Amino acid sequence: MRRLAPYVGAALFLSASPAFAQNSDTIGQPSLPQPEIVTGGDSVSIAVGVATIPGYEGSDKNRVIPAGLIRGSVSGINFISRGAQLFVDVVPGGNGPTWDFQLGPVVGLNFDRTNRKNINDRRVEALGERKTAIEVGGYTGIGKTGVITSDYDKLTVSVSYVQDINKAHKSYIITPGVDYGTPLSRKMYVGLSGSASYVGGEYADTYFSIDTPGSLASTLPAYNAGKGWKNYQVSGYATYSLTGDLTHGLSVLGGVSYSRLLGDFARSPVVSIAGDRNQWLGAVGLAYTF
């Protein structure tokens, strides 16, 4: 039997985060690449869709963008894209009810506030565009298949670390997360996930602090944000097969994600005056599994 492919609808949302899943996140990152749920051969899933996301992280206005993902398993090695990030699990997974140990590299781009046209607030636009961050690092996690509802549901706990190497924010992001997913039938898969992001001081300065020249240009008060827990995020998602079952063919997927900015990040004028600490994302799309 071919592997059941829960390409994880949450990934589609993350691909639509303001920073394009800044790893984190986005606004956080729910789960890591899930290994196959049923024994069998290799598989690849490709999804495309549309999403509604904040104009920047902390914005109170949403915009609609294209979204997509690729997820696959080849010779026991799992990979998944989340927006502009790619996760690869280099530890081959087992089949059936078992423990799954995950470890591998992460590489991605952070596009938050790199284009004034997407910001949707003149005050934040006046603070200037940011350089695209190239974030590289790794993640580790542990998952258990066959937990509650059947031999095929899965609970995963993970943590990732990425560092900017392009001198954009020159900082790091640490993201612990938990994900639970279960097939309701051979046609439907649902899941819930949660995560939080801890960021360094230079990240906070780049996206949430305002210096004196920036204050004069934007009319927002000067502000100095420090490192700490930036946000938490919870997501719900579902996948339904339109042809065949979840092991192959065409499926529809979608869901919703809520993120709440915390501490210095929520108090930043970029958020407290120009935006909103409560961030909503939603996406729908079609996926094909080969």
C-alpha positions in Angstrom: 0.0 0.0 0.0 1.3 3.5 -0.8 1.9 5.8 2.2 -0.9 7.9 3.4 0.2 11.5 2.7 -0.9 14.0 5.3 0.9 16.8 3.7 -0.4 18.9 6.6 -2.7 21.7 5.7 -1.1 23.8 8.3 2.0 24.1 6.2 -0.1 25.9 3.6 -1.0 28.6 6.1 2.5 29.0 7.2 3.5 29.4 3.7 1.3 32.5 3.8 2.6 34.1 6.9 3.6 37.8 6.8 7.2 36.7 6.8 6.4 33.8 4.7 6.6 31.5 7.7 9.4 33.2 9.2 10.2 30.3 10.7 8.9 30.4 12.9 6.7 31.2 12.5 5.3 32.9 11.4 4.5 33.3 13.0 5.4 30.1 14.2 5.6 26.7 12.9 3.4 24.0 13.9 4.9 20.6 13.4 7.8 19.2 11.4 7.6 17.1 8.3 5.3 14.2 9.2 6.6 10.8 8.2 4.4 8.4 6.3 1.4 7.0 8.2 0.9 3.8 6.2 3.7 1.5 4.9 4.5 1.6 1.2 6.5 3.5 -1.4 7.8 7.0 -1.9 5.3 9.9 -2.4 5.3 13.5 -3.3 2.5 16.0 -2.7 2.2 19.5 -4.3 -0.3 22.0 -3.2 -1.3 25.5 -4.5 -4.0 27.8 -3.2 -4.8 31.3 -1.9 -4.4 32.7 1.6 -5.3 35.8 3.6 -2.4 37.2 5.7 -1.5 40.4 7.6 0.3 43.0 5.5 3.3 42.6 7.9 3.8 40.9 11.1 1.7 43.0 13.6 -0.5 44.6 10.9 -4.2 45.1 11.4 -4.9 44.7 7.7 -4.9 41.5 5.7 -4.2 40.9 2.0 -4.7 37.9 -0.3 -1.7 36.1 -1.8 -1.0 32.9 -3.6 0.2 30.1 -1.4 1.7 26.6 -1.8 3.8 23.8 -0.5 5.6 20.6 -1.5 5.9 17.6 0.8 7.4 14.2 0.1 9.0 11.1 1.4 11.8 9.4 -0.5 13.6 6.3 0.8 12.4 7.2 4.3 13.7 10.8 4.1 10.9 13.3 4.6 10.8 16.9 3.4 8.3 19.7 3.5 8.2 23.4 2.5 6.6 26.0 4.6 6.3 29.1 2.5 9.9 30.1 1.8 11.4 27.5 4.2 12.4 23.9 3.6 12.6 21.3 6.3 14.4 18.0 5.7 14.2 15.1 8.1 17.3 12.9 7.5 16.4 10.2 10.0 14.4 7.5 8.2 11.0 6.9 9.8 9.5 3.6 10.7 6.2 2.1 9.5 3.0 1.6 11.6 2.6 2.5 15.2 6.0 3.5 16.3 8.3 6.3 17.7 9.7 8.7 15.1 12.9 10.6 15.8 13.4 13.7 13.6 16.6 15.6 12.9 17.6 17.7 9.9 18.4 21.1 8.3 16.2 24.1 7.8 16.8 26.8 5.2 14.5 29.7 4.2 13.9 33.3 3.4 12.2 36.0 5.5 10.4 38.6 3.4 8.7 40.5 6.2 8.5 44.3 5.3 10.8 43.9 2.3 8.2 45.5 0.0 6.4 48.8 0.9 3.5 47.9 -1.3 2.6 45.0 1.0 2.7 46.9 4.3 -0.7 48.7 4.0 0.2 51.4 6.6 1.9 54.7 5.7 3.5 55.1 9.1 5.1 51.6 8.9 6.0 52.2 5.3 7.9 55.3 6.4 10.2 53.2 8.5 11.7 51.8 5.3 12.0 48.4 3.7 13.9 45.6 5.3 16.5 43.4 3.7 15.5 39.8 2.9 16.8 37.5 5.6 18.4 34.2 4.7 17.8 31.9 7.7 19.5 28.6 8.1 19.6 26.1 11.0 18.1 22.9 12.0 15.4 21.1 14.0 14.9 18.0 16.1 11.8 16.3 17.3 10.1 13.2 18.4 6.7 11.8 17.3 4.5 8.9 18.2 2.2 7.2 15.7 -0.8 5.4 17.1 -1.6 7.5 20.1 -5.4 8.1 20.6 -7.8 7.4 17.8 -6.1 4.7 15.7 -2.8 3.2 14.6 -2.4 6.1 12.3 -2.9 9.3 14.3 0.3 11.1 15.3 1.6 13.4 18.0 4.8 15.3 17.4 6.9 17.6 19.6 9.7 19.5 18.0 12.0 22.5 18.2 13.9 24.5 15.5 16.7 27.0 15.5 17.5 29.3 12.6 20.1 32.2 12.2 20.1 35.0 9.6 23.2 34.8 7.5 22.4 37.7 5.1 22.9 40.6 7.6 19.1 41.4 7.5 18.3 41.0 11.2 21.5 39.2 12.1 19.7 37.3 14.8 18.2 33.9 15.6 14.7 32.4 16.1 13.9 29.4 18.3 10.6 27.7 17.8 9.2 24.9 19.9 6.0 23.3 18.6 3.5 20.5 19.0 1.3 18.9 16.3 -1.5 16.3 16.4 -3.1 14.9 13.3 -5.4 12.0 12.6 -7.1 10.5 9.5 -10.8 10.3 10.0 -11.0 8.0 7.0 -9.0 7.1 4.0 -10.3 10.3 2.4 -10.1 12.9 5.3 -7.2 14.0 7.5 -7.5 16.7 10.3 -5.1 18.2 12.7 -4.3 20.8 15.4 -0.9 22.5 16.0 0.6 25.0 18.4 4.0 26.8 18.5 5.8 29.8 20.0 8.8 31.8 18.9 11.7 33.2 20.9 13.8 35.7 19.0 17.1 37.6 19.6 17.6 41.3 20.3 18.7 42.2 16.8 15.6 40.6 15.4 13.5 42.6 17.8 15.3 45.8 16.7 14.9 45.1 13.0 11.2 44.6 13.0 9.8 46.1 16.2 12.1 48.9 17.4 11.9 52.5 16.2 14.9 54.8 16.3 14.7 58.7 16.4 15.0 59.2 12.6 12.3 56.5 12.1 10.1 58.2 14.7 10.4 61.5 12.9 9.6 60.0 9.5 6.7 57.9 10.6 5.2 60.0 13.5 5.3 56.8 15.6 7.1 57.2 19.0 10.6 55.9 19.4 10.7 52.4 20.9 13.3 49.8 21.9 12.2 46.2 21.8 14.3 43.5 23.5 14.8 39.8 22.9 12.2 37.4 24.2 9.1 35.4 23.4 7.6 37.0 20.3 4.4 35.2 19.8 2.4 32.0 20.1 0.3 30.4 17.4 -2.5 27.8 17.1 -3.8 26.3 13.9 -6.4 23.9 12.7 -6.4 22.3 9.3 -8.1 19.6 7.2 -7.5 17.7 4.0 -10.2 15.8 2.0 -9.5 13.6 -1.0 -11.5 14.4 -4.1 -10.3 11.4 -6.2 -9.2 8.1 -4.8 -7.9 8.5 -1.2 -5.2 10.3 0.6 -2.4 8.1 -0.8 -2.8 9.5 -4.3 -4.8 11.9 -6.4 -6.4 15.2 -5.9 -7.4 16.7 -2.5 -8.7 19.9 -1.2 -7.2 21.4 2.0 -7.6 24.4 4.2 -7.7 25.8 7.6 -7.2 28.8 9.9 -4.4 30.0 12.1 -4.3 32.5 15.0 -1.2 34.2 16.3 -0.8 36.6 19.3 2.2 38.8 19.7 3.6 39.1 23.2 5.6 41.4 25.5 7.8 44.0 23.9 6.6 42.9 20.4 2.9 43.6 21.2 3.8 46.9 22.8 5.8 48.1 19.8 4.1 51.1 18.1 4.3 49.1 14.9 1.7 46.8 16.6 0.0 48.7 19.4 -0.6 51.9 17.4 -0.3 51.0 13.7 -1.4 47.4 13.9 -2.9 44.6 16.1 -1.3 42.0 18.3 -3.9 39.5 17.2 -3.0 38.0 13.8 -5.4 35.8 11.7 -4.4 33.8 8.7 -6.5 31.5 6.5 -6.0 29.5 3.4 -7.6 27.0 1.0 -6.0 25.1 -1.8 -5.8 22.0 -3.9 -3.1 19.3 -3.6 -2.0 16.4 -5.8 -0.2 13.4 -4.4 1.9 11.3 -6.8 
